[in-house]
Amino acid sequence: MNADCAVAGFDVGKSSSQFCVLAPDGQMHLKPTKIDNNPAGLKSAINTLKKVEEALGTKPAVVLESTGHYSMRLVHLFIRNDFEVFLINPLQSHSIKNLNIRKVKTDKIDCEEIARLFFISNLQKFKMPDENVANLKILTRYHHKFAQKRVKTMNQLKSCVDQCWPGFTEIFKDIASKTALSLLHAYPNPAQLLAAPKEEVITLIKTKSRQGKNYAEKKYRDLKRCAKEALEFGAQMDALNTCIKLLVSSIQEEDEKLKQLEAEINALAIEIPAVELLKSIPGIGDKLAPTIAAEIGDIDRFKNAKQLVAYCGIDPSVKQSGKFKGTKNKFTKRGSPHIRRALYIAAMVAVKKSDKDECVNEVIRDYYQQKIKNKPKNQALGAVMNKLVRIIFSVLKSRRAFVLITPERHKKLYAAGLLPAA
């Protein structure tokens, strides 16, 4: 239950929004009103809220549903105008819809229900994140989007190459390598490679691969053999050649975008202490640390590790009714999907061994080996993710870099009073 004050509930849309104002006693003070999400409409909403403050003698709190970039624009506007903002999860606003037996949904009703949540739920005031962290969050999320797009384009390229250049992907296992992409861009058709001067192709392979002449000549012989077979057994269609050239260009453009994003991410990461702290945890490297730091934001928002676990959406769901108690409970997955993805990758890295048969994280690997004895692989990895979050919470909360020690060593140090206070 929030403190007694007026509250404005906003149902945010793309081009317009509905809002109403409830007095401190919960009675309707301003009926649902529609505004356009343009300068004139938003200015009108701000002026209306200021008039409400004069009439009721209390500054209204603003409650709105998190609807991505539509709502964030309004959040920034209200905070700039000194209003307290409460940004709620859509799951919270949906929970109040069943209070009425009749199934009625309109924007007018929605904004009133959003406002009433202020009185019946313990909503947390939205705190504007650090500017560097906010920028890092945007960059890391778009980096993932561009990377996903690149993977999709790469799969399309493989499909075209497998049709007209069967065997090419056997010669170049990594079709995304600079050498493979350059060859496909220069010679999208096997006949073009066979017609090209030998030294021209060898020079291209040597330059792009940064290998010696022997390597380049061997690859050329393999390609020449593959090209001859492709002319006989492949699908030689002009459309495929055109698509290969376009797809290669698209991948090269995506690579440049990713490189630019990575440069900006790295520059911002230097300014954020949490990133360096996270990198001290084995399994969390240069790419994962900025994502995790950006998604968590201010660690002081969380009172304990359990809250951070829930925020990440890796807390187990609870199924219990009467004497029944569910045992096969999955993650709630109600938190940030971006941080869950990063934690999953970090867990996979932490439990494996390096090329030199060395443990990346000895303690986490031992923990995983114990769990996998009586749990499926995915459940064991889920337990590792949970443990990593608790380590992350401890490291960020204490502002101290991670030190790898076994549980037994930890107990001895704790008993001897040699562990620093968190």
C-alpha positions in Angstrom: 0.0 0.0 0.0 1.5 3.4 -1.1 1.3 6.6 0.8 -1.9 8.7 0.5 -1.6 11.0 -2.5 -3.4 11.5 -5.8 -2.5 9.2 -8.6 -2.7 9.5 -12.4 -3.1 6.2 -14.3 -1.9 6.2 -17.9 -2.8 3.6 -20.6 -0.1 4.3 -23.2 -0.6 3.6 -26.9 1.4 4.3 -30.0 -0.2 7.5 -31.1 -2.4 8.4 -28.1 -2.9 7.6 -24.5 -5.8 7.6 -22.0 -5.3 8.9 -18.4 -7.4 9.6 -15.4 -6.7 10.9 -11.9 -7.9 9.4 -8.6 -8.0 11.4 -5.4 -6.1 10.2 -2.3 -9.3 8.5 -1.1 -9.5 6.5 -4.3 -12.5 8.5 -5.7 -12.4 9.6 -9.4 -11.2 13.1 -9.6 -10.6 13.4 -13.3 -12.5 11.1 -15.7 -10.5 9.2 -18.4 -9.2 11.7 -20.9 -7.6 11.0 -24.3 -4.4 12.8 -25.3 -2.3 12.5 -28.5 1.3 11.5 -27.9 2.6 14.7 -29.6 4.0 17.8 -28.1 0.6 19.5 -27.8 -1.1 16.5 -26.2 1.8 15.8 -23.8 2.0 19.4 -22.7 -1.7 19.4 -22.1 -1.3 16.3 -19.8 1.5 18.0 -17.8 -0.6 21.2 -17.3 -3.6 19.1 -16.3 -1.6 17.3 -13.6 -0.3 20.6 -12.3 -3.9 21.8 -12.0 -4.8 18.6 -10.1 -1.9 19.4 -7.7 -3.3 22.8 -7.0 -6.8 21.5 -6.5 -6.0 18.6 -4.2 -2.9 20.0 -2.5 -0.8 17.0 -3.4 1.4 16.2 -6.3 -0.1 13.2 -8.2 2.0 10.1 -8.7 2.1 8.8 -12.2 1.5 5.1 -12.8 1.9 3.6 -16.3 2.4 0.2 -17.8 5.7 -0.8 -19.3 5.1 -0.9 -23.0 8.6 -0.7 -24.3 9.7 2.5 -26.1 6.2 4.0 -26.0 6.1 4.1 -22.2 9.8 5.0 -21.7 9.3 8.3 -23.6 6.6 9.3 -21.2 8.6 8.1 -18.2 11.4 10.6 -19.2 8.9 13.4 -19.7 7.3 13.0 -16.3 10.5 12.7 -14.4 11.9 15.8 -16.1 8.8 17.6 -14.8 9.4 16.3 -11.2 6.6 13.7 -11.0 7.1 10.4 -9.1 6.8 7.6 -11.7 5.8 4.0 -11.0 6.4 1.8 -14.0 4.5 -1.5 -13.7 4.9 -4.9 -15.3 2.0 -5.8 -17.6 1.5 -8.9 -15.5 0.6 -6.6 -12.6 -2.0 -4.6 -14.5 -3.5 -7.8 -16.0 -3.9 -9.2 -12.5 -6.5 -6.6 -11.6 -8.7 -7.2 -14.7 -10.5 -10.1 -13.1 -11.9 -8.1 -10.3 -14.9 -7.4 -12.5 -17.0 -10.5 -13.5 -17.9 -9.0 -16.8 -15.3 -9.2 -19.6 -14.9 -5.6 -20.6 -11.7 -4.0 -21.9 -11.4 -0.4 -23.1 -8.6 2.1 -22.8 -10.8 4.1 -20.3 -11.2 1.2 -18.0 -7.5 0.2 -18.4 -6.2 3.6 -17.2 -8.4 3.5 -14.1 -7.3 -0.1 -13.3 -3.7 1.0 -13.6 -4.3 3.9 -11.3 -6.0 1.7 -8.7 -3.0 -0.6 -8.5 -1.2 2.3 -6.7 -3.6 1.8 -3.7 -3.7 -2.0 -3.5 -0.1 -2.9 -4.5 3.3 -2.1 -3.0 4.6 -0.5 -6.2 8.2 0.6 -6.4 9.1 4.1 -7.6 11.0 4.1 -10.9 14.5 5.4 -10.5 16.2 6.7 -13.6 19.4 4.6 -14.1 22.9 6.0 -14.4 23.3 7.5 -17.9 26.2 5.3 -18.8 24.4 2.2 -17.7 21.2 3.2 -19.6 23.3 3.8 -22.8 25.1 0.5 -22.3 21.8 -1.3 -22.0 20.6 0.1 -25.3 23.9 -0.8 -27.1 24.1 -4.3 -25.8 20.5 -5.1 -26.7 21.0 -3.8 -30.2 24.2 -5.7 -30.5 22.3 -8.9 -29.8 19.6 -7.9 -32.4 22.3 -7.3 -35.1 24.0 -10.5 -34.2 20.7 -12.4 -34.5 20.1 -10.8 -37.9 23.6 -11.8 -39.0 23.0 -15.5 -38.0 19.8 -15.5 -40.0 21.5 -14.0 -43.1 24.4 -16.6 -42.7 21.9 -19.4 -42.8 20.4 -18.0 -45.9 23.8 -17.8 -47.5 24.6 -21.4 -46.6 21.3 -22.5 -48.2 22.2 -20.8 -51.5 25.8 -22.0 -51.5 24.8 -25.6 -50.8 22.6 -25.5 -53.9 25.0 -24.0 -56.4 28.4 -24.7 -54.7 28.0 -28.1 -53.0 31.2 -28.9 -51.2 32.3 -25.3 -50.6 31.4 -25.5 -46.9 33.6 -28.6 -46.6 36.6 -26.6 -47.8 35.7 -23.6 -45.7 34.1 -24.9 -42.5 33.5 -21.3 -41.3 31.6 -19.7 -44.2 31.6 -16.5 -42.2 35.4 -16.2 -42.4 36.8 -13.3 -44.3 38.4 -15.6 -46.9 35.1 -17.5 -47.6 33.1 -14.3 -47.8 35.6 -12.6 -50.1 35.7 -15.6 -52.4 31.9 -15.9 -52.7 31.6 -12.1 -53.3 34.2 -12.3 -56.1 33.1 -15.6 -57.6 29.5 -16.4 -56.6 29.4 -18.9 -59.5 31.8 -21.9 -59.8 32.3 -21.1 -63.5 33.6 -17.6 -62.5 36.3 -19.1 -60.3 37.4 -21.6 -63.0 37.6 -18.7 -65.4 39.6 -16.5 -63.0 43.4 -16.4 -63.3 45.0 -18.9 -60.9 47.4 -16.3 -59.3 44.5 -13.9 -58.7 42.5 -16.5 -56.6 45.6 -17.6 -54.7 46.6 -14.0 -53.9 43.0 -13.4 -52.6 43.1 -16.5 -50.4 46.6 -15.7 -49.1 45.8 -12.1 -48.3 42.5 -12.7 -46.6 43.5 -15.8 -44.6 47.0 -14.4 -43.7 48.4 -17.8 -44.4 51.4 -18.9 -46.5 51.5 -19.7 -50.2 51.3 -23.4 -49.7 48.0 -23.1 -47.8 46.6 -20.8 -50.5 47.6 -23.2 -53.3 46.0 -26.2 -51.5 42.8 -24.3 -51.0 42.8 -23.2 -54.7 43.2 -26.9 -55.8 40.3 -27.9 -53.5 38.2 -25.1 -54.8 38.9 -25.9 -58.4 38.0 -29.5 -58.0 34.8 -28.4 -56.0 33.9 -25.9 -58.8 34.1 -28.6 -61.5 31.9 -30.9 -59.5 29.5 -28.1 -58.8 29.0 -27.4 -62.5 27.9 -31.0 -62.9 25.9 -31.6 -59.8 24.9 -28.2 -58.5 22.0 -26.0 -59.4 23.4 -23.4 -61.7 20.9 -20.5 -61.6 21.6 -16.8 -62.1 19.2 -16.0 -59.2 21.3 -17.9 -56.7 24.4 -16.1 -57.8 22.7 -12.8 -57.3 21.5 -13.8 -53.9 24.9 -15.0 -52.8 26.5 -11.7 -53.7 23.8 -9.7 -51.9 23.9 -11.9 -48.8 27.7 -11.7 -48.6 27.4 -7.9 -48.8 24.8 -7.9 -46.1 26.9 -10.0 -43.8 29.9 -7.7 -44.3 27.7 -4.7 -43.5 26.5 -6.4 -40.3 30.1 -7.1 -39.3 30.9 -3.4 -39.6 27.8 -2.4 -37.5 28.7 -5.0 -34.9 32.3 -3.7 -34.8 31.1 -0.2 -34.3 28.7 -1.2 -31.5 31.4 -3.3 -29.8 33.8 -0.2 -29.8 31.1 2.0 -28.2 30.2 -0.8 -25.7 33.9 -1.2 -24.7 34.3 2.6 -24.3 31.2 2.8 -22.0 32.2 -0.3 -20.1 35.4 1.4 -18.9 33.3 4.1 -17.2 31.2 1.5 -15.2 32.9 -0.2 -12.2 30.4 -3.1 -12.2 31.7 -4.3 -15.5 35.2 -4.8 -14.2 33.9 -6.5 -11.1 31.9 -9.0 -13.1 34.8 -9.8 -15.3 36.6 -11.0 -12.2 34.1 -14.0 -12.1 35.4 -16.9 -14.2 33.0 -17.6 -17.0 32.0 -13.9 -17.4 34.2 -12.3 -20.0 34.5 -9.0 -22.0 31.2 -9.6 -23.9 29.0 -10.9 -21.2 30.0 -8.5 -18.4 28.6 -5.3 -20.1 25.3 -7.1 -20.8 24.8 -8.3 -17.3 25.9 -5.0 -15.7 23.5 -3.1 -18.0 20.5 -5.4 -17.3 21.0 -5.3 -13.5 21.6 -1.6 -13.3 21.9 -0.3 -9.7 22.6 -3.3 -7.5 21.2 -1.4 -4.5 17.7 -1.8 -5.9 17.9 -5.4 -4.6 17.9 -6.1 -0.9 19.1 -9.7 -1.2 20.3 -12.2 -3.8 16.8 -13.8 -3.9 15.3 -10.6 -5.3 18.0 -10.5 -8.0 17.3 -14.2 -8.9 13.6 -13.3 -9.3 14.5 -10.3 -11.4 16.5 -12.6 -13.7 13.5 -14.9 -14.0 15.4 -18.0 -12.9 13.5 -18.5 -9.7 11.5 -21.8 -9.7 7.7 -21.5 -10.1 5.6 -22.8 -7.2 2.8 -25.3 -7.8 1.0 -26.2 -4.6 -2.7 -26.9 -3.7 -3.8 -28.7 -0.6 -1.6 -31.7 -0.1 -0.3 -31.5 -3.6 3.2 -30.0 -4.1 4.7 -29.9 -7.6 8.2 -31.1 -7.9 8.8 -30.5 -11.6 8.8 -26.7 -11.5 10.3 -24.6 -14.3 11.8 -21.1 -14.2 9.3 -18.4 -13.9 11.0 -16.5 -16.8 9.3 -13.3 -15.8 12.5 -11.3 -15.7 14.9 -10.0 -18.3 15.4 -12.4 -21.1 18.6 -10.7 -22.1 20.2 -11.3 -18.7 19.0 -15.0 -18.8 20.7 -15.5 -22.1 23.9 -14.1 -20.8 23.7 -16.2 -17.6 23.1 -19.3 -19.6 26.2 -18.7 -21.7 28.2 -17.8 -18.6 27.1 -21.1 -17.0 28.1 -23.1 -20.1 31.5 -21.5 -20.1 32.0 -21.9 -16.3 31.4 -25.7 -16.3 33.6 -26.6 -19.2 37.3 -27.2 -19.4 39.7 -25.2 -21.5 41.7 -26.6 -24.5 44.5 -27.3 -22.0 42.1 -29.4 -19.9 42.0 -26.8 -17.2 38.8 -25.8 -15.4 37.5 -22.3 -16.2 35.9 -22.2 -12.8 36.8 -25.2 -10.6 34.2 -24.5 -7.9 31.3 -24.0 -10.3 32.3 -27.1 -12.3 32.4 -29.2 -9.1 29.0 -27.9 -8.1 27.7 -28.8 -11.6 29.2 -32.3 -11.4 27.4 -32.8 -8.1 24.1 -31.6 -9.5 24.2 -33.6 -12.7 24.4 -36.9 -10.7 20.7 -36.7 -9.9 19.4 -34.0 -12.2 19.0 -33.6 -16.0 21.6 -31.5 -17.7 19.3 -28.5 -18.2 18.2 -28.5 -14.5 21.9 -28.7 -13.4 22.7 -25.7 -15.6 19.8 -23.9 -14.1 21.2 -24.5 -10.7 24.6 -23.2 -11.9 22.9 -20.0 -13.2 21.2 -19.5 -9.9 24.6 -19.9 -8.1 26.2 -17.5 -10.5 23.5 -14.8 -9.8 24.2 -15.2 -6.1 27.9 -14.7 -6.7 27.2 -11.7 -8.9 25.0 -10.2 -6.2 27.8 -10.7 -3.6 30.5 -9.2 -5.8 28.5 -6.1 -6.9 27.0 -5.5 -3.4 30.4 -5.7 -1.7 32.2 -3.8 -4.5 35.0 -6.4 -4.3 36.4 -8.5 -7.1 35.6 -12.2 -7.0 38.2 -14.5 -5.4 38.0 -18.2 -6.3 38.0 -20.4 -3.2 36.5 -23.8 -2.4 33.5 -24.0 -0.1 35.7 -25.8 2.5 38.3 -23.0 2.4 35.4 -20.4 2.7 34.1 -22.1 5.8 37.6 -22.1 7.4 38.1 -18.4 6.6 34.6 -17.5 7.9 35.2 -19.5 11.1 38.5 -17.7 11.7 36.9 -14.3 11.1 39.2 -13.6 8.1 36.5 -12.9 5.6 35.7 -9.2 5.1 32.2 -8.0 5.8 29.9 -7.7 2.8 
